[in-house]
């Protein structure tokens, strides 16, 4: 029993470290991924508060978050999202294509508004790229199988 208690104590300390890092790190994920993870994120302890959840539940939350993030990071993800227009007057529905956690592109249905997104220290940073609007729209159409596959150049820079 003492051996199991010692192992549980050690696992609890390790989980506390992971929970602390995850609590600060999840805010830098794309909003759509944060929404999908919200039930698991809510289980993470708030800094300064004690965590009365059992080790099994805590471990399940940490592994669940890391598993979902890994799945998102290793695939292309397409979503329709509302994005503020360049003038800031209103929000437009855009088609957004995420390349894992490294990069994303978006375009409106007309191909008049487009841009790119990259992860930043406090969340994703979105920049307009009107010069690439038609190419980004075409790339998304290829992804959605609306047009035959072909090579398309898009602006990309990954740090």
Secondary structure per residue as TSV (DSSP state, phi and psi in degrees):
chain	resnum	aa	ss	phi	psi
A	1	X	-	360.0	-40.1
A	2	X	H	-62.3	-39.7
A	3	X	H	-62.9	-42.9
A	4	X	H	-66.5	-39.7
A	5	X	H	-63.7	-41.3
A	6	X	H	-63.7	-42.3
A	7	X	H	-65.0	-40.7
A	8	X	H	-65.2	-39.5
A	9	X	H	-63.8	-43.9
A	10	X	H	-65.2	-43.0
A	11	X	H	-63.4	-39.0
A	12	X	H	-60.4	-42.1
A	13	X	H	-64.2	-43.7
A	14	X	H	-62.7	-45.0
A	15	X	H	-61.8	-37.9
A	16	X	H	-60.2	-41.5
A	17	X	H	-62.0	-46.2
A	18	X	H	-63.9	-44.0
A	19	X	H	-61.5	-40.4
A	20	X	H	-63.6	-46.7
A	21	X	H	-64.6	-44.4
A	22	X	H	-62.7	-39.6
A	23	X	H	-59.9	-36.3
A	24	X	H	-85.4	-29.2
A	25	X	H	-81.0	-31.8
A	26	X	G	-64.3	-24.2
A	27	X	G	-69.4	-13.8
A	28	X	G	-91.9	-4.0
A	29	X	S	-76.9	158.7
A	30	X	-	-57.6	147.2
A	31	X	H	-57.3	-39.2
A	32	X	H	-64.3	-35.5
A	33	X	H	-72.3	-37.7
A	34	X	H	-61.2	-39.1
A	35	X	H	-64.4	-41.9
A	36	X	H	-65.3	-34.0
A	37	X	H	-88.8	-4.2
A	38	X	H	-54.0	-39.5
A	39	X	H	-61.5	-36.5
A	40	X	H	-77.4	-35.8
A	41	X	H	-65.0	-38.0
A	42	X	T	-63.2	-23.3
A	43	X	T	-77.1	-17.8
A	44	X	S	-67.5	141.8
A	45	X	-	-70.0	146.0
A	46	X	-	-80.9	139.3
A	47	X	T	-57.3	133.9
A	48	X	T	91.0	-11.3
A	49	X	S	-105.1	149.0
A	50	X	-	-78.4	151.3
A	51	X	-	-108.1	110.4
A	52	X	-	-90.7	-2.2
A	53	X	S	-67.5	150.3
A	54	X	-	-71.2	162.4
A	55	X	H	-60.9	-38.4
A	56	X	H	-61.5	-44.6
A	57	X	H	-67.3	-41.1
A	58	X	H	-63.9	-44.1
A	59	X	H	-64.1	-39.8
A	60	X	H	-60.4	-41.4
A	61	X	H	-65.1	-48.0
A	62	X	H	-62.8	-48.3
A	63	X	H	-65.5	-38.7
A	64	X	H	-61.5	-44.9
A	65	X	H	-63.8	-49.6
A	66	X	H	-62.6	-36.6
A	67	X	H	-66.1	-45.9
A	68	X	H	-65.5	-40.4
A	69	X	H	-64.6	-42.1
A	70	X	H	-63.2	-41.5
A	71	X	H	-62.2	-45.4
A	72	X	H	-62.6	-42.5
A	73	X	H	-67.9	-23.9
A	74	X	T	-102.0	22.5
A	75	X	S	-149.0	167.2
A	76	X	E	-87.9	136.7
A	77	X	E	-127.6	124.7
A	78	X	E	-107.8	134.7
A	79	X	E	-147.3	149.9
A	80	X	E	-89.0	130.6
A	81	X	E	-136.0	156.0
A	82	X	E	-92.2	131.2
A	83	X	E	-134.9	138.5
A	84	X	E	-61.2	136.3
A	85	X	-	-72.7	163.0
A	86	X	T	-56.5	-37.1
A	87	X	T	-74.3	-15.5
A	88	X	S	78.0	5.7
A	89	X	S	-71.5	-42.7
A	90	X	S	-151.1	168.6
A	91	X	E	-92.4	143.3
A	92	X	E	-118.2	147.6
A	93	X	E	-78.2	129.6
A	94	X	E	-126.5	155.1
A	95	X	E	-92.3	124.4
A	96	X	E	-120.7	134.1
A	97	X	E	-121.7	115.2
A	98	X	E	-94.6	132.2
A	99	X	E	-99.7	80.1
A	100	X	T	60.1	-140.0
A	101	X	T	-100.7	13.3
A	102	X	T	-97.4	-33.2
A	103	X	E	-165.3	155.9
A	104	X	E	-151.1	154.5
A	105	X	E	-130.3	153.1
A	106	X	E	-142.2	155.2
A	107	X	E	-152.5	147.1
A	108	X	E	-83.0	172.6
A	109	X	T	-62.2	-32.1
A	110	X	T	-83.0	-17.3
A	111	X	S	79.1	20.4
A	112	X	S	-95.8	-22.7
A	113	X	S	-125.6	123.8
A	114	X	E	-151.1	164.8
A	115	X	E	-174.8	-174.3
A	116	X	E	-130.2	155.1
A	117	X	E	-132.4	144.8
A	118	X	E	-139.4	151.9
A	119	X	E	-69.3	140.2
A	120	X	E	-122.5	179.4
A	121	X	T	-65.5	-23.9
A	122	X	T	-121.1	13.7
A	123	X	E	139.9	-176.2
A	124	X	E	-76.0	140.9
A	125	X	E	-109.8	124.7
A	126	X	E	-110.5	133.1
A	127	X	E	-127.1	138.1
A	128	X	E	-69.4	143.9
A	129	X	-	-138.6	67.2
A	130	X	G	-61.1	-28.1
A	131	X	G	-67.5	-20.5
A	132	X	G	-109.3	12.5
A	133	X	H	-57.3	-47.1
A	134	X	H	-67.6	-38.6
A	135	X	H	-65.8	-42.1
A	136	X	H	-65.7	-42.5
A	137	X	H	-60.0	-41.7
A	138	X	H	-67.4	-39.3
A	139	X	H	-60.2	-44.0
A	140	X	H	-66.5	-37.1
A	141	X	H	-63.9	-38.5
A	142	X	H	-64.0	-44.7
A	143	X	H	-59.7	-39.4
A	144	X	T	-83.4	6.3
A	145	X	T	60.3	32.6
A	146	X	S	-91.7	-13.6
A	147	X	S	-144.9	153.3
A	148	X	-	-61.7	149.8
A	149	X	-	-65.5	141.0
A	150	X	-	-163.8	167.8
A	151	X	-	-78.2	134.3
A	152	X	-	-134.4	131.4
A	153	X	-	-89.0	129.9
A	154	X	-	-130.6	155.7
A	155	X	-	-71.8	127.7
A	156	X	-	-144.7	136.5
A	157	X	-	-149.8	122.8
A	158	X	-	-119.7	128.1
A	159	X	-	-92.7	360.0
